[in-house]
Amino acid sequence: MSVRQSTVLLTIESVRNAIGKLIPKGQATLVQTAEVMGFSARTLQRRLAEQGLSFSHLVDEMRFIKAQELIQQQDKIAEVAARLGYADAGSFTRAFERWAGMSPLQYRKRYYQRRIDG
């Protein structure tokens, strides 16, 4: 892997980390993320586009990861939705179904069933 490739990959991982930290604060916007990382919003967009990624895709990805963590902790679905910046539980549930192919409650049930089955 070239130095440029590893730098770009590190940047993408850094973007994911920044988004992950900003989501609970309700600040996972392109401008806020770029600011935290020391870039302009346009530079961040350009670097992501060079890798075939979009900021909104990364936000979705990180929301899904955070959602899985929160659902596994037995948080109420409305609380998970609020912590991830959704206006209501219905919007969150639709997004989760798009990501996982099942509702948050179905996901929780499967998660705990797998833990019991070992």
C-alpha positions in Angstrom: 0.0 0.0 0.0 1.4 3.4 -0.9 1.8 6.2 1.5 -1.0 8.1 -0.3 -3.4 5.2 0.0 -2.7 4.6 3.7 -3.2 8.4 4.4 -6.5 8.3 2.6 -7.6 5.2 4.4 -6.6 6.8 7.7 -8.6 9.8 6.8 -11.7 7.8 6.1 -11.3 6.0 9.4 -10.8 9.4 11.1 -14.0 10.6 9.4 -15.8 7.6 10.8 -14.4 8.2 14.2 -15.3 11.9 14.1 -18.9 11.1 12.9 -19.2 8.5 15.7 -18.3 11.0 18.3 -20.6 13.7 16.9 -23.7 11.6 16.4 -24.7 11.5 20.1 -24.3 15.3 20.3 -26.6 15.7 17.3 -23.7 17.4 15.4 -22.8 14.9 12.7 -23.0 17.4 9.9 -20.5 17.8 7.1 -19.5 21.2 8.3 -19.1 20.1 12.0 -17.2 16.9 11.0 -14.9 18.8 8.7 -14.2 21.4 11.4 -13.4 18.8 14.0 -10.9 17.2 11.5 -9.3 20.5 10.5 -10.6 20.5 6.9 -13.0 22.7 5.0 -16.3 21.0 4.2 -15.4 21.0 0.5 -12.0 19.3 1.1 -13.7 16.6 3.2 -16.2 16.0 0.4 -13.5 15.9 -2.2 -11.4 13.4 -0.3 -14.4 11.2 0.3 -15.4 11.4 -3.4 -11.9 10.3 -4.4 -12.6 7.1 -2.6 -16.1 6.7 -4.0 -17.7 7.6 -0.7 -20.2 10.2 0.4 -20.5 11.9 3.7 -24.1 10.8 4.0 -23.2 7.2 3.4 -20.6 7.3 6.3 -23.1 9.0 8.6 -25.6 6.2 7.8 -22.9 3.6 8.4 -22.0 5.0 11.8 -25.6 5.5 12.8 -26.2 1.8 12.1 -23.2 0.8 14.1 -24.3 3.0 17.0 -27.9 1.8 16.7 -26.8 -1.9 17.0 -24.7 -1.0 20.1 -27.6 0.8 21.8 -30.2 -1.8 20.9 -28.0 -4.5 22.3 -27.8 -2.5 25.6 -31.6 -2.7 25.9 -32.2 1.0 25.4 -35.8 1.8 24.4 -36.3 2.3 20.7 -37.5 5.9 21.2 -34.3 6.6 23.2 -32.1 5.0 20.6 -33.8 7.2 17.9 -33.3 10.3 20.0 -29.7 9.5 20.7 -29.0 9.0 17.0 -30.6 12.3 16.0 -33.9 11.0 14.6 -37.1 13.1 15.1 -39.1 10.1 16.1 -39.0 6.3 16.6 -40.8 5.7 13.3 -38.1 7.4 11.2 -35.4 5.5 13.1 -37.3 2.2 12.6 -37.6 2.7 8.9 -33.9 3.5 8.6 -32.9 0.5 10.7 -35.1 -1.8 8.6 -33.3 -0.4 5.5 -29.9 -1.1 7.0 -30.6 -4.5 8.7 -33.6 -5.9 6.8 -35.5 -6.2 10.0 -37.0 -4.0 12.7 -35.0 -2.9 15.7 -37.1 -5.2 18.0 -36.5 -8.2 15.7 -32.8 -7.4 15.7 -32.7 -7.3 19.5 -34.6 -10.5 19.8 -32.2 -12.3 17.4 -29.2 -10.8 19.1 -30.3 -12.1 22.5 -31.4 -15.5 21.1 -27.9 -15.9 19.6 -26.3 -15.1 23.0 -28.5 -17.7 24.7 -27.9 -20.3 22.0 -24.2 -19.7 22.4 
